[in-house]
Every structure is written in structure tokens, then in C-alpha cells.
Amino acid sequence: MLGFSPELEEEYRADRAPRDAAAVRLAATAALLLHLVFAAFSWGMFGRLSIPGQKIYFLWLVPGLALWLASTYRHWAVCRLRLVTAGVCALVLGAGHAAFAWADPQNFPLFQPAAGVFFVMFIYGNLRLPFLWATATGWLYSVVLLAAYASCPSVDWLRAGVAAWFLLCTNVLGMFVAYLLEWMARRDFSNVREIAAERAISDKLLLNILPEPIAKRLKQGHDVIADSFPETTILFADIVGYTQLSAKTPPEELVSILNEVFSRFDAVADRLGLEKIKTIGDAYMAVCGLPEPRADHTGVAAEAALAMLGEVRAVNAARGLSLDVRIGIHSGPVVAGVIGVRKFSYDLWGDSVNVASRMESHGAPGSIQASESVFARIGDKFHMEPRGVIEVKGRGKMPTYWLKGKR
């Protein structure tokens, strides 16, 4: 079927407009050049052309085609491409050739019916009009031309019959060509939309795994993706008592609870601009300051940590639970990159990651523990209570702080 729904039809026309305008522009150029070539031959070889015939040719056909070509560069004409093109075929080509027949009946048969057949195929094949517009234009041109031929005082009815037969056959063949061209254009449009929709789905899935800048680099063919970031803040959050909860909760409900908590954490990360790295069981890891560096990464991560505590309280209130979460944050340099060729992931490495993990594991339920590097960056903007010096596995003694809220 040569049609879409109204909304899709508008989208199809908008998509086709630039290409149709280019096709019409090329066709107008070809028509003008061919008429100029014929004019040169008629001037040099057919010197017997009458003065009225020459006037129609040089004062109507050639200028009309030149104006048509010029109009293809105007916005108003491109917006009304079908109407303008059909009008030119009827008023310039059809009327001009008919007038030439009336004005110079002795010489008109010199290029008819061959020229008429040529221009009918030109209408169907080169102008790229929609099937119905092309059909109406081709038949109108043919009827006008045959009427002019038949009205010539010295008409040769045998020639007229041959011309009519050739124009009839050409129109039937042209209708098939126009239908096929429009059907192929609509099929290509549908295929492109389907491919774009599938690409959007695959891109969305890829963006659920990788940050957007990293996904773009991966699609561009980068084999090794690894970057060093001197300033980031890493956040770890772990649900306290989740193992004990799993022993007495049905699997479906357990997964539903975890999904709701982490979905709320994802919403916080998206809203504030953190990059979620991964979840490991009931642990959630995110980072701020990469892959796009930002100066306020520590403050943003602190706000996210406070918001996550609020989200856990909201889940408890909605489900009647008593979940608790430990959160740890640390600021420092990391290396980030993509690992694996199957089920690849974007991950972080470095001592800063280990320290942030220790801040969480050495913390307390319902609290946010921060390292001294965090306090040094945001201690004047957030309310932070010293916890004192604690023993941190792999790092020895470290001063830490409880993050309580914004000042």
C-alpha cells in the first residue's frame, strides 16, 4: 500500500522532501539543457521553423524551464514541490508543446511522437512524483499534446494514431515505474525507521552497561579503553542484615526489595550526576568525577550518600521493613576502563577504591563514614563529626568522619 498513518505520512514526506527536491532540480536542469540543445539544432538544421514556432520555443519553453530550475532553490517552491512540478509539466511542457503544434503544424511532426514519449517517461521516472501525482500529470500532458496534434489543419491521422498508441503504452508503463519507485521509497523509509529503532534499543542497552562517552569510543572501534582520573569520589553502599533477611524471605519478595532499593539509588545517581559502576549482591558502587571530570565531585557524592539514606527510610516506611545501610565515601585518584570481551563492564582500580570500600565495611548501620580526604574537601560545607582514628585493613590507622548533613 502506498500510504502510512497520518503521523507517519508527515514524517515520510519530511524525510523525502530534500531528496525529491534534489531529483526535481536535476530533472529541471536536464530538461532545460535538452531544450537548449534542440533549439541549437533547430536553429542550425531546421531553418524553416516558422517565426511563431521560434517565439513559443524561445520565449515560453526555455524561459519557463529556466524559471522552474530557479524555483527549486526557493523554500516556498520546495514546500509545494508536487504542485509546482505538476504545474510546470502541464503549463510549460504540455501547453508549450501544444502551442508549438498549433503555431508550426508543418514542423511539429519532426519530433512527435518520439518527443512526447520521451517527456512522458521523463514525468514518471525522473521527477519522482508520488504515483497518483505522476499518473495525473502524465495523462494530462499526453491528452493536451494529442489534442493539439489532432487540431492541426494538416494533421496526418495515421501519424496521430501512432502517436496516441505510443503515448498510451508509455503512460501504462510509466504508471508501473512510478508505482514501483514510490513503493521502494516507502519500503526503504520503513526499513530505515526499523533499523533506527533497533539501534536505539541496542544503544540504550549499551548505555545501561557503560557511560555514554565510553560507549561511543567502544562503537568507534577502540580496543583498549583505560583512563586515569586524578580527582574522583567513590561511594560504596551495603544493605545491613541482608543475608539474614534472605533466609526468611521468599526469593521473589527478596529480589523485589533489592530491586526497589537499588532503583532508588539509580535515580539518585542519575539526578545528581554520579556514574553507577556495579552492584555486587547487596552492595552498590558509584563514582563521581568520571568519565567527565567535575570540580564538585566530593560534594555531589556526599549529597548522594545522604539521599540514599533517605531512600532506604522511604522503602522501610512503604514496605514495613527495618533495613539499614552502611555507606562509605573516599576521594582520590583512580584508573577506569573496560574489561572483558563478553559481558564486558566498566570498572575502577586503585587504592582509592579499596579505601572507599573499607570506609563502608568499617562503618556503622544507618551512617555514612568518610575519609580525611573527603573532610578536607567539603568539611566547610557539610556537617561532619570526627569519629577518631580507626584501624583500616591494608592501610593501618586512619582518621575518619561521620557525614551528618549539609551545613
C-alpha positions as CSV (number, residue, x, y, z in Angstrom):
1,M,0.0,0.0,0.0
2,L,1.2,3.5,-0.9
3,G,0.3,5.1,2.3
4,F,1.1,5.4,6.1
5,S,-0.8,6.6,9.1
6,P,-1.3,10.4,9.1
7,E,1.5,11.0,11.6
8,L,3.9,8.6,9.8
9,E,2.9,10.1,6.4
10,E,4.0,13.5,7.5
11,E,7.3,12.1,8.7
12,Y,7.8,10.3,5.4
13,R,7.1,13.5,3.4
14,A,9.5,15.5,5.6
15,D,12.2,12.8,5.1
16,R,11.6,12.6,1.3
17,A,11.5,16.4,0.7
18,P,15.2,17.1,0.4
19,R,15.8,14.1,-1.9
20,D,12.8,14.8,-4.0
21,A,13.8,18.4,-4.3
22,A,17.3,17.3,-5.5
23,A,15.7,14.9,-8.0
24,V,13.4,17.6,-9.4
25,R,16.4,20.1,-9.6
26,L,18.4,17.5,-11.6
27,A,15.4,16.8,-13.8
28,A,14.8,20.5,-14.4
29,T,18.4,21.0,-15.4
30,A,18.3,18.1,-17.8
31,A,15.0,19.3,-19.4
32,L,16.4,22.8,-19.9
33,L,19.7,21.5,-21.4
34,L,17.8,19.2,-23.8
35,H,15.6,22.0,-25.0
36,L,18.6,24.3,-25.5
37,V,20.3,21.5,-27.5
38,F,17.2,21.0,-29.6
39,A,17.0,24.8,-30.0
40,A,20.5,24.9,-31.4
41,F,19.8,22.0,-33.8
42,S,16.5,23.6,-34.9
43,W,18.2,26.9,-35.5
44,G,21.0,25.4,-37.5
45,M,19.4,22.5,-39.2
46,F,15.7,23.3,-39.3
47,G,15.9,26.8,-40.5
48,R,12.5,26.5,-42.0
49,L,10.9,26.7,-38.5
50,S,8.3,29.5,-38.5
51,I,8.7,32.7,-36.6
52,P,5.7,31.8,-34.3
53,G,7.2,28.4,-33.5
54,Q,10.5,30.0,-32.7
55,K,8.8,32.6,-30.4
56,I,7.0,29.9,-28.5
57,Y,10.1,27.9,-28.1
58,F,12.5,30.7,-27.1
59,L,10.0,32.9,-25.3
60,W,7.9,30.3,-23.5
61,L,9.6,26.8,-23.2
62,V,13.2,27.7,-22.5
63,P,12.4,30.7,-20.1
64,G,9.7,28.6,-18.4
65,L,12.1,25.7,-17.7
66,A,14.8,28.2,-16.5
67,L,12.3,29.6,-14.0
68,W,11.4,26.1,-12.9
69,L,15.0,25.3,-12.3
70,A,15.4,28.6,-10.3
71,S,12.3,27.8,-8.2
72,T,13.8,24.6,-7.0
73,Y,16.2,26.7,-4.9
74,R,13.3,28.6,-3.2
75,H,11.8,27.4,0.0
76,W,8.2,28.2,-1.0
77,A,8.6,26.0,-4.1
78,V,10.2,23.1,-2.2
79,C,7.4,23.1,0.3
80,R,4.9,22.8,-2.7
81,L,7.1,20.6,-4.7
82,R,4.4,18.3,-6.1
83,L,2.1,21.1,-7.1
84,V,4.8,23.2,-8.7
85,T,6.3,20.2,-10.6
86,A,2.9,19.1,-11.9
87,G,2.0,22.7,-12.9
88,V,5.3,23.1,-14.8
89,C,4.7,19.9,-16.7
90,A,1.1,21.0,-17.6
91,L,1.6,24.7,-18.2
92,V,5.2,24.8,-19.5
93,L,5.8,21.5,-21.2
94,G,2.3,20.4,-22.1
95,A,1.0,23.9,-23.1
96,G,4.3,24.9,-24.7
97,H,4.4,21.8,-26.9
98,A,0.7,22.1,-27.8
99,A,1.2,25.8,-28.7
100,F,4.2,24.8,-30.8
101,A,2.0,22.3,-32.7
102,W,-0.6,25.0,-33.4
103,A,1.9,27.6,-34.3
104,D,4.1,25.4,-36.6
105,P,2.0,22.5,-37.7
106,Q,4.3,21.7,-40.7
107,N,7.3,21.0,-38.5
108,F,5.6,19.7,-35.3
109,P,5.7,16.0,-36.6
110,L,9.5,16.3,-36.9
111,F,9.8,15.4,-33.2
112,Q,6.5,13.8,-32.4
113,P,5.6,11.2,-31.2
114,A,9.2,10.5,-30.1
115,A,9.5,13.6,-28.1
116,G,6.1,13.1,-26.4
117,V,7.1,9.6,-25.4
118,F,10.4,10.9,-24.1
119,F,8.7,13.5,-21.9
120,V,6.0,11.1,-20.6
121,M,8.8,8.8,-19.3
122,F,10.6,11.9,-18.0
123,I,7.5,12.7,-15.9
124,Y,7.2,9.2,-14.5
125,G,10.8,8.3,-14.0
126,N,12.8,11.5,-13.3
127,L,10.5,13.8,-11.4
128,R,9.9,11.3,-8.6
129,L,6.3,12.5,-8.1
130,P,4.1,10.2,-6.0
131,F,2.2,7.6,-8.0
132,L,-1.1,9.5,-8.2
133,W,0.5,12.8,-9.0
134,A,2.7,11.3,-11.7
135,T,-0.2,9.5,-13.2
136,A,-2.4,12.6,-13.4
137,T,0.5,14.7,-14.8
138,G,1.5,12.1,-17.4
139,W,-2.0,11.6,-18.7
140,L,-2.8,15.3,-18.7
141,Y,0.4,16.0,-20.7
142,S,-0.5,13.3,-23.2
143,V,-4.1,14.4,-23.6
144,V,-3.1,18.1,-24.2
145,L,-0.4,17.0,-26.7
146,L,-2.7,14.7,-28.6
147,A,-5.5,17.3,-28.7
148,A,-3.1,19.9,-30.1
149,Y,-1.8,17.4,-32.7
150,A,-5.3,16.5,-33.8
151,S,-6.3,20.1,-34.1
152,C,-3.5,20.8,-36.6
153,P,-5.0,21.8,-40.0
154,S,-2.8,19.4,-41.9
155,V,-3.0,16.5,-39.4
156,D,-1.8,13.1,-40.6
157,W,-4.3,10.8,-38.8
158,L,-2.0,7.8,-39.3
159,R,0.8,9.6,-37.5
160,A,-1.7,10.8,-34.9
161,G,-2.9,7.3,-34.3
162,V,0.7,6.0,-33.9
163,A,1.4,8.9,-31.5
164,A,-1.7,8.1,-29.5
165,W,-0.8,4.4,-29.3
166,F,2.8,5.1,-28.2
167,L,1.7,7.6,-25.6
168,L,-0.9,5.2,-24.2
169,C,1.6,2.4,-23.9
170,T,4.2,4.8,-22.4
171,N,1.7,6.0,-19.8
172,V,0.8,2.4,-18.8
173,L,4.5,1.5,-18.5
174,G,5.2,4.8,-16.7
175,M,2.5,4.2,-14.1
176,F,4.1,0.9,-13.3
177,V,7.5,2.6,-13.0
178,A,6.1,5.4,-10.7
179,Y,4.3,2.9,-8.5
180,L,7.4,0.8,-8.2
181,L,9.6,3.8,-7.4
182,E,7.2,5.1,-4.7
183,W,6.8,1.6,-3.2
184,M,10.5,1.2,-3.0
185,A,10.9,4.6,-1.4
186,R,8.3,3.8,1.2
187,R,9.8,0.4,1.9
188,D,13.3,2.0,2.3
189,F,11.8,4.6,4.7
190,S,10.2,1.8,6.8
191,N,13.4,-0.2,6.9
192,V,15.4,2.8,7.9
193,R,13.0,3.5,10.8
194,E,13.1,-0.1,11.9
195,I,16.9,-0.1,11.8
196,A,16.9,3.2,13.8
197,A,14.5,1.8,16.4
198,E,16.6,-1.4,16.8
199,R,19.8,0.7,17.0
200,A,18.2,2.9,19.7
201,I,17.3,-0.2,21.7
202,S,20.9,-1.6,21.4
203,D,22.3,1.9,22.3
204,K,20.0,2.0,25.3
205,L,21.2,-1.4,26.4
206,L,24.8,-0.4,25.9
207,L,24.3,2.8,27.9
208,N,22.9,0.7,30.8
209,I,26.3,-1.0,30.9
210,L,28.7,1.7,30.0
211,P,28.9,5.5,30.4
212,E,27.9,7.4,27.2
213,P,31.4,8.7,26.3
214,I,32.8,5.2,26.8
215,A,30.1,3.6,24.8
216,K,30.8,6.0,21.9
217,R,34.5,5.1,22.0
218,L,33.7,1.4,22.0
219,K,31.4,1.8,19.0
220,Q,34.2,3.6,17.2
221,G,36.4,0.5,17.5
222,H,38.7,1.4,20.4
223,D,40.3,-1.9,21.5
224,V,41.7,-0.8,24.8
225,I,39.8,1.8,26.9
226,A,41.6,2.9,30.1
227,D,41.9,6.4,31.6
228,S,43.4,7.9,34.7
229,F,41.4,10.3,36.8
230,P,43.3,12.2,39.5
231,E,40.2,13.6,41.2
232,T,37.2,11.4,41.9
233,T,35.0,10.4,44.8
234,I,33.9,6.7,45.2
235,L,30.8,5.6,47.1
236,F,30.0,2.2,48.4
237,A,26.7,1.3,50.0
238,D,25.8,-2.0,51.6
239,I,22.5,-3.2,53.0
240,V,23.0,-4.4,56.6
241,G,21.5,-7.7,57.5
242,Y,20.5,-8.7,54.0
243,T,21.9,-12.2,54.4
244,Q,19.7,-12.8,57.5
245,L,16.7,-11.3,55.6
246,S,17.2,-13.6,52.7
247,A,16.9,-16.6,55.0
248,K,13.3,-15.8,56.0
249,T,12.0,-14.0,52.9
250,P,10.7,-15.6,49.7
251,P,13.0,-15.2,46.7
252,E,10.6,-13.1,44.7
253,E,10.0,-10.7,47.5
254,L,13.7,-10.6,48.3
255,V,14.6,-9.6,44.8
256,S,11.7,-7.1,44.7
257,I,13.1,-5.4,47.8
258,L,16.6,-5.2,46.5
259,N,15.4,-4.0,43.1
260,E,13.4,-1.2,44.7
261,V,16.3,0.0,46.9
262,F,18.8,-0.1,44.0
263,S,16.4,1.5,41.6
264,R,16.0,4.4,44.0
265,F,19.8,4.6,44.3
266,D,20.0,4.7,40.5
267,A,17.5,7.6,40.4
268,V,19.6,9.5,42.9
269,A,22.8,8.8,40.9
270,D,21.1,10.0,37.7
271,R,19.7,13.1,39.3
272,L,23.0,14.2,40.9
273,G,25.3,13.1,38.1
274,L,27.1,10.0,39.6
275,E,28.2,7.1,37.5
276,K,26.9,3.8,38.7
277,I,29.7,1.2,38.4
278,K,28.1,-2.1,39.5
279,T,26.2,-4.0,42.2
280,I,27.7,-7.0,43.9
281,G,25.0,-8.9,45.8
282,D,23.5,-6.3,48.2
283,A,26.4,-3.8,47.7
284,Y,26.2,-0.8,45.4
285,M,29.1,1.1,43.9
286,A,29.1,4.5,42.3
287,V,31.6,7.3,41.5
288,C,31.5,11.0,40.8
289,G,34.1,12.8,38.7
290,L,34.3,10.4,35.7
291,P,34.2,9.8,32.8
292,E,33.6,13.6,32.7
293,P,35.7,15.3,35.3
294,R,34.0,17.8,37.6
295,A,35.3,20.0,40.4
296,D,32.4,19.4,42.8
297,H,32.7,15.6,42.8
298,T,33.1,15.2,46.5
299,G,30.1,17.4,47.5
300,V,27.9,15.7,44.9
301,A,28.9,12.3,46.2
302,A,28.1,13.4,49.8
303,E,24.7,14.7,48.7
304,A,24.1,11.3,47.0
305,A,25.0,9.4,50.1
306,L,22.6,11.4,52.3
307,A,19.9,11.0,49.7
308,M,20.4,7.2,49.7
309,L,19.9,7.0,53.4
310,G,16.6,8.8,52.9
311,E,15.6,6.4,50.1
312,V,16.2,3.4,52.4
313,R,14.0,5.0,55.1
314,A,11.3,5.5,52.4
315,V,11.4,1.9,51.4
316,N,11.1,0.9,55.1
317,A,8.1,3.1,55.5
318,A,6.4,1.8,52.3
319,R,7.1,-1.9,53.0
320,G,7.1,-2.1,56.8
321,L,10.7,-3.2,56.9
322,S,13.7,-2.2,59.1
323,L,16.5,-2.2,56.6
324,D,19.7,-0.4,57.4
325,V,22.5,0.7,55.0
326,R,26.2,1.4,55.6
327,I,27.8,3.9,53.2
328,G,31.4,4.8,52.8
329,I,33.0,7.5,50.6
330,H,36.5,8.5,49.8
331,S,38.2,10.9,47.4
332,G,41.3,10.2,45.4
333,P,42.7,9.1,42.0
334,V,41.5,6.0,40.1
335,V,42.1,4.2,36.9
336,A,38.9,3.4,34.9
337,G,38.4,1.2,31.9
338,V,36.5,-1.6,30.1
339,I,37.4,-5.2,30.8
340,G,36.3,-8.3,29.0
341,V,35.2,-9.1,25.5
342,R,32.0,-11.0,26.6
343,K,29.7,-9.4,29.2
344,F,32.2,-6.6,29.4
345,S,32.0,-4.0,32.2
346,Y,33.3,-0.6,33.1
347,D,35.3,-0.8,36.3
348,L,37.6,1.1,38.6
349,W,41.0,0.2,40.1
350,G,43.4,1.8,42.5
351,D,44.0,2.3,46.2
352,S,41.2,4.9,46.4
353,V,38.7,2.2,45.5
354,N,40.0,0.0,48.4
355,V,39.8,2.8,50.9
356,A,36.2,3.7,49.9
357,S,35.3,0.0,50.3
358,R,36.9,0.0,53.8
359,M,35.0,3.1,54.8
360,E,31.8,1.2,54.1
361,S,32.8,-2.1,55.7
362,H,34.2,-0.4,58.8
363,G,31.2,1.9,59.2
364,A,28.0,1.6,61.2
365,P,24.4,0.8,60.2
366,G,22.5,3.9,59.1
367,S,25.6,6.0,58.9
368,I,28.0,7.5,56.3
369,Q,31.7,7.2,57.0
370,A,34.1,9.4,55.1
371,S,37.8,9.6,54.9
372,E,40.0,12.5,55.8
373,S,40.4,13.4,52.1
374,V,36.6,13.9,51.9
375,F,36.6,16.1,55.1
376,A,39.5,18.2,53.6
377,R,37.4,19.0,50.5
378,I,33.9,19.5,52.0
379,G,34.3,19.9,55.7
380,D,33.3,23.6,55.5
381,K,30.1,22.8,53.6
382,F,28.8,19.7,55.3
383,H,28.3,18.8,59.0
384,M,30.9,16.1,59.7
385,E,31.7,14.7,63.1
386,P,35.2,13.2,63.8
387,R,35.0,9.5,64.6
388,G,38.6,9.3,65.5
389,V,41.4,7.1,64.3
390,I,40.5,3.6,63.3
391,E,42.4,0.6,62.1
392,V,41.8,0.1,58.4
393,K,42.7,-3.2,56.8
394,G,45.6,-2.7,54.4
395,R,46.1,0.9,55.3
396,G,46.7,0.9,59.0
397,K,45.4,3.7,61.2
398,M,43.3,6.4,59.5
399,P,41.2,9.3,60.8
400,T,37.6,9.1,59.7
401,Y,34.4,11.2,60.0
402,W,30.7,10.7,60.2
403,L,28.8,12.6,57.5
404,K,25.6,14.0,59.1
405,G,24.3,16.5,56.6
406,K,24.7,19.9,54.8
407,R,25.6,22.9,56.8
